[in-house]
């Protein structure tokens, strides 16, 4: 441990911080134990960027302490499944009251992040007029499921080799998030 975390180690633990270094190391070990070669270009796996085109945050009026908000954001980012998010949402509501619209959007973003990660989706852009999914280069999605979706739904088309675009009018953020979740289930 001294050489792994000390000055003589070969990595750049001092530059990125102990927690991130530990997370990267744990991810690499899990990949190796599963018989896979770790992807050095994405040392923590696929990270999904979610854009619902609305503010997704805990406001100052809802949670006035900036330190508490940061702790909650970190806990949200570390949630690995819907059960974790459900428990955290219950705790937040118990402490601060019902979530405002921005808080509901924040929870929706994290639910989509969790659903998209195992599918190898880099980005979800859900506006009021279209949904676009960007696939990672090594996505585990079966191409036949994608072809089947394209043939069944005329609103869906490919924008280049790695982007699926579905033209749909959804003004409500909750409806957008639910549509994206239903769309992601097509690939499971």
C-alpha positions as CSV (number, residue, x, y, z in Angstrom):
1,X,0.0,0.0,0.0
2,X,2.9,2.3,0.6
3,X,4.2,2.1,-2.9
4,X,0.7,2.1,-4.4
5,X,-0.3,5.3,-2.6
6,X,3.2,6.7,-2.0
7,X,5.5,9.0,-4.0
8,X,7.2,6.1,-5.8
9,X,4.0,4.7,-7.4
10,X,3.7,5.0,-11.2
11,X,0.2,6.5,-11.4
12,X,-0.8,10.1,-10.8
13,X,-2.8,9.6,-7.6
14,X,-1.7,13.0,-6.3
15,X,-3.1,14.8,-9.3
16,X,-6.6,13.2,-9.3
17,X,-7.2,12.6,-5.6
18,X,-7.4,9.4,-3.6
19,X,-11.2,8.8,-4.0
20,X,-11.1,9.0,-7.8
21,X,-7.9,6.9,-8.0
22,X,-9.5,4.3,-5.8
23,X,-12.7,4.2,-7.9
24,X,-10.6,3.8,-11.1
25,X,-8.5,1.0,-9.5
26,X,-11.6,-0.8,-8.2
27,X,-13.3,-0.6,-11.7
28,X,-10.1,-2.0,-13.3
29,X,-9.9,-4.8,-10.8
30,X,-13.6,-5.7,-11.3
31,X,-13.1,-5.7,-15.1
32,X,-10.1,-8.0,-14.8
33,X,-11.9,-10.4,-12.4
34,X,-14.8,-10.6,-14.9
35,X,-12.2,-11.6,-17.6
36,X,-12.4,-8.4,-19.5
37,X,-9.6,-6.0,-20.4
38,X,-10.2,-2.5,-18.8
39,X,-10.8,0.3,-21.2
40,X,-8.0,2.8,-20.6
41,X,-9.9,5.5,-22.5
42,X,-12.9,5.2,-20.1
43,X,-11.3,4.2,-16.7
44,X,-14.6,4.4,-14.8
45,X,-16.8,2.9,-17.6
46,X,-19.4,4.7,-19.5
47,X,-20.5,8.0,-18.1
48,X,-23.8,9.2,-19.4
49,X,-24.5,12.9,-20.0
50,X,-28.2,13.7,-19.5
51,X,-29.9,16.8,-20.9
52,X,-33.6,17.3,-20.3
53,X,-33.5,21.0,-21.3
54,X,-34.7,22.1,-17.8
55,X,-32.8,23.0,-14.7
56,X,-32.0,19.9,-12.7
57,X,-30.8,20.9,-9.2
58,X,-31.6,21.4,-5.6
59,X,-32.3,25.1,-5.2
60,X,-31.0,27.4,-2.4
61,X,-34.6,27.9,-1.2
62,X,-35.1,24.1,-1.0
63,X,-31.8,23.1,0.6
64,X,-30.1,26.3,1.9
65,X,-26.8,24.7,3.1
66,X,-24.3,24.5,0.2
67,X,-22.3,21.7,1.9
68,X,-25.4,19.6,2.4
69,X,-26.4,20.1,-1.3
70,X,-22.9,18.9,-2.4
71,X,-23.1,15.8,-0.2
72,X,-26.5,15.0,-1.7
73,X,-25.2,15.5,-5.2
74,X,-22.3,13.2,-4.5
75,X,-24.6,10.6,-3.0
76,X,-26.9,10.9,-6.1
77,X,-23.9,10.4,-8.4
78,X,-22.8,7.3,-6.5
79,X,-26.2,5.7,-6.5
80,X,-26.0,2.5,-8.5
81,X,-29.7,1.5,-8.9
82,X,-33.3,2.7,-8.6
83,X,-33.5,1.4,-5.0
84,X,-30.6,3.6,-3.9
85,X,-32.3,6.6,-5.6
86,X,-35.7,5.8,-4.0
87,X,-34.1,5.6,-0.6
88,X,-32.2,8.8,-1.1
89,X,-35.3,10.6,-2.5
90,X,-37.3,9.5,0.6
91,X,-34.5,10.9,2.8
92,X,-34.4,14.2,1.0
93,X,-38.2,14.6,1.2
94,X,-38.2,13.7,4.9
95,X,-35.5,16.4,5.5
96,X,-36.6,19.2,3.2
97,X,-40.2,18.5,2.1
98,X,-41.6,17.6,-1.4
99,X,-39.2,18.1,-4.2
100,X,-39.6,21.2,-6.4
101,X,-39.7,20.8,-10.2
102,X,-35.9,21.2,-10.5
103,X,-35.4,18.5,-7.9
104,X,-37.8,16.1,-9.7
105,X,-35.7,16.8,-12.9
106,X,-32.5,16.0,-11.0
107,X,-33.9,12.7,-9.9
108,X,-35.1,11.9,-13.4
109,X,-31.6,12.6,-14.8
110,X,-30.1,10.2,-12.3
111,X,-32.7,7.5,-13.0
112,X,-31.9,7.8,-16.7
113,X,-28.1,7.7,-16.0
114,X,-28.6,4.4,-14.2
115,X,-30.7,2.9,-16.9
116,X,-28.4,4.1,-19.7
117,X,-25.0,3.1,-18.3
118,X,-25.3,-0.7,-18.9
119,X,-26.4,-0.1,-22.4
120,X,-23.3,1.9,-23.3
121,X,-25.1,5.2,-24.0
122,X,-22.8,8.3,-23.7
123,X,-25.5,11.0,-24.0
124,X,-29.2,11.5,-23.8
125,X,-30.6,14.7,-25.1
126,X,-34.3,15.0,-24.5
127,X,-35.8,18.2,-25.8
128,X,-39.5,19.0,-26.2
129,X,-39.3,18.0,-29.9
130,X,-36.9,15.1,-30.1
131,X,-35.0,12.5,-28.1
132,X,-31.4,11.7,-29.2
133,X,-29.2,8.8,-27.8
134,X,-25.5,8.7,-28.5
135,X,-24.0,5.2,-28.3
136,X,-20.5,4.4,-27.0
137,X,-18.2,2.7,-29.5
138,X,-18.4,-0.5,-27.5
139,X,-22.1,-0.6,-26.8
140,X,-23.5,-4.0,-25.8
141,X,-26.8,-3.3,-27.6
142,X,-27.9,-5.9,-30.1
143,X,-28.0,-4.2,-33.5
144,X,-31.0,-6.3,-34.5
145,X,-33.0,-4.6,-31.7
146,X,-32.0,-1.2,-33.0
147,X,-33.0,-2.2,-36.6
148,X,-36.3,-3.6,-35.3
149,X,-37.1,-0.3,-33.6
150,X,-36.2,1.7,-36.8
151,X,-38.5,-0.5,-38.8
152,X,-41.4,-0.3,-36.4
153,X,-41.3,3.4,-35.5
154,X,-41.2,5.9,-38.3
155,X,-40.3,8.7,-35.9
156,X,-36.9,7.0,-35.2
157,X,-33.9,7.4,-37.5
158,X,-30.1,7.2,-37.2
159,X,-28.1,10.4,-37.2
160,X,-24.8,9.0,-38.2
161,X,-23.4,5.7,-37.1
162,X,-23.8,6.2,-33.3
163,X,-26.8,8.5,-32.8
164,X,-30.5,7.5,-32.6
165,X,-33.0,10.3,-33.0
166,X,-36.7,9.9,-32.2
167,X,-38.9,12.9,-33.2
168,X,-41.6,13.2,-30.5
169,X,-43.4,16.2,-29.0
170,X,-43.2,16.0,-25.2
171,X,-43.4,19.3,-23.3
172,X,-43.6,17.8,-19.9
173,X,-40.2,16.8,-18.4
174,X,-41.7,13.8,-16.6
175,X,-43.2,12.5,-19.8
176,X,-39.9,13.0,-21.6
177,X,-38.0,11.0,-18.9
178,X,-40.6,8.3,-19.0
179,X,-40.5,8.1,-22.8
180,X,-36.7,7.8,-22.7
181,X,-36.9,5.0,-20.1
182,X,-39.4,3.1,-22.3
183,X,-37.1,3.6,-25.3
184,X,-34.1,2.2,-23.3
185,X,-36.1,-0.9,-22.4
186,X,-36.3,-1.6,-26.1
187,X,-32.6,-2.5,-26.0
188,X,-32.6,-4.7,-22.9
